[in-house]
Amino acid sequence: MNVPFVSGTGGGSSGGENELSRDDLFDLLSNRRRRFALHALKRMEEPIELAELSTYVAAWEMEMEPEEIDSEDRRSVHVTLRRTHLPKLAEKNILKFNESENTIRSTDALDNIEVHIEALHRNEIPWSIYYFGLAGVCGLLLVAVITEVPIFSTFTPLHVGWFSALIFGLSAVVHRFVGPHSQLGVSEKPPELQQLK
């Protein structure tokens, strides 16, 4: 997670109302409904009407399309966004909620926050473990070549170097392609709903 905005927005203030600590950020992101609301705010044209935001959040929660959401489904989300989540986000200066017009706008604080969520499913491994394992395989391969294990005796350490560079390079390209799907506000649906097929 990249959090470039962890203190005031300038002007030399320290500890002012614009301060957003990592703990504050983790607290705000601890609720799924707030994460979905922030995802929508990063993606949609502003100002966003509360009814539209409620529709998208309800659709994502129910894993449906927004057109399939009826007023009953939206009402519960609408009420908790209005009474709980939007005021909490506004208090931390992440958004501006105009209660009289029922509209929401993001602030510079939200624009400055990049949140990457690595949502793993049952048979998936984190990228860090993948790279650790890949380094281990390349290291074992190098040892096998240096000690001239019969199957690997035709290869040189240079071959292992080229193989390692190629495999890490290809992995980095795949990681770069998959990575943006884990960033809040980038893909159509929130990262935790994304699944690679």
N, C-alpha and C positions, 0 to 999 in steps of 0.2 A: 504494500500500500504506500503510495506516495502522498505525503501530506505536507505540501509546501507552505500552507497557511496555518501556522500554529500559534501565532500571536497577532497583535494588532495590525491593521492594514497600512501602517505607516504613521508619519507624524510624531514618531518617537514615543508614543504612548506605550506604557507597559502595564498590563493588568486591567485594561479598559474593558468596555462592554463588547468590543469586537474580538476579544481573545477567545481562541478556540484551542483547547488543549487536546492532546491525543486521547485522554480519558473521556473528554466531552464527545469527541468524534466517535469513539468506540461505543459510548452510551447511545448516541443518536443512531448508529448503525445496528445496534443490538435488536431492534425491532424490525421485523420483516415488512410491515406496512409502511414504515418510514423509509426503508431502503427502496421499496417500490415507488413511493412518492418522489424521492430524490432522483431515481432513475428517469421517471417521467419528466421531471423538471429539467433535467439535463438534455432530454431529447426533443421536447415539444416547443412549438412557437409560444412566446409569452405575450401577454399574460395568459395563464391557464385558468379556465373557470373550474371552480371546485367540483361541479357536476361531472365535467369531462375527466378530471383527475380521478375522481371516485370511480368512474366507469372503468378506467384503465387498471387501477389498483385492484378492484374487485375481479376483473377479468384475469389478471395475473394470479391472484390468490386462488381462483377457482380453475385455473388453467383452461380458460375458455377464450374465445374471441370477444373483443369489446362489443360487437354488434349483438352477441348472444346474451348480454347482461340485461336483466330487467330491473325495474325500479326497486323491487324488494331486495335484490342482491346488492344494489348500489347503496341503499339507504343506510345499512349498518356501517359500511365503509365511510360514507359521507359524514355520519355523525361522529365517529371516532377521529377522523381526520380533522374535522372542524373543532372539536372540543379538546382533543388531546395532542395529536401529533403535529399539526401545523403550528399551534401556539408554542410548542416546545422547540420546533425548528426555528421559528421566528425569534424566540428568546435568545437563541444562540447566533442570531444574525445570518442564518443560512438562507432564509427566504423572507419575503415580505408578503404578508397575508392581509388583503383588504377585505375586512369582514362585511362592509356595507355593499361592496360590489361582488363579493364571493370570488375574488381573483387572487392568484398567487404568482409572484415573480421571484426568480432566483436573485441572489446577491453575488457580489464579487467573491465572497467567501466560498459559495458553492462552486463557482466557476474555477476557483483555484484548488479545489480538492479533486484528486484522482483516486478513485477507490477501485482496487482490483480484487475480485472475489474468486477464489479458486474453489469452486463447488465440485467435489469429487463424488462420483457415483460408485456403486459397489465394486466394480472390477477395475477402477482407475487408480493410478498412482500419481502423487504430486510430481511436478516437474523437477523439483530439487532432488528427489529420490531417483528419478530417471537419470539425471545427469551424473549423480553419484555412482549409480550402477554402470553407466556407460564408461566413466573414468576407470572404474574397477576392471571392466572387460578389456579396455585398451591397455591398462597396466599389466594384466595377466598375459595378454597377447605379446606385449613387449618382452616380458620375462621368458615366455615360451620361445620366442625368436632368439633372444640372447643366449639362452641355455641350449639351443639347438634341439628342442623336442622334435622327434622324427617328422611329424606331420608339418611342422612349421620351419624346418631347416632350409627350405628353398627361399624363404623370405628374409629380408634384411630389416634392421631397425628403421631404415628410411621408408620402407614399405609400410611399416606400422605407423610411422609418423604421418604419411600421406593418408592412410586409412583413417587414423584418428581425426585428422583435420577435416576430412570429407564427412565423416559420420557426425562430428560435432557441428559442422557447418550446416548440414542438412537438418539436423535436429533443431538448430537455432532458427532456420527458416520456418520449419513447422511450428515451433513455439511462437515465433513472431506472427504467424498467420492465425494461430489459435488464441494468442494472448489478448487481442482487443475484445474478444467475445467475453472476457472475464472482467471488463472494465465497466463500472456503473455509468449508464447513460450513453453507451456507444451502440449496442445492438438493439434490435427491435424490442426484444423482451429482456427482462432483468437477467443478469448472469446466472443466478441460481436456478433459473428455469431453462437455461441453455443445455442442450445435450448434443454431442457430436454423433452423427449417424453414420 
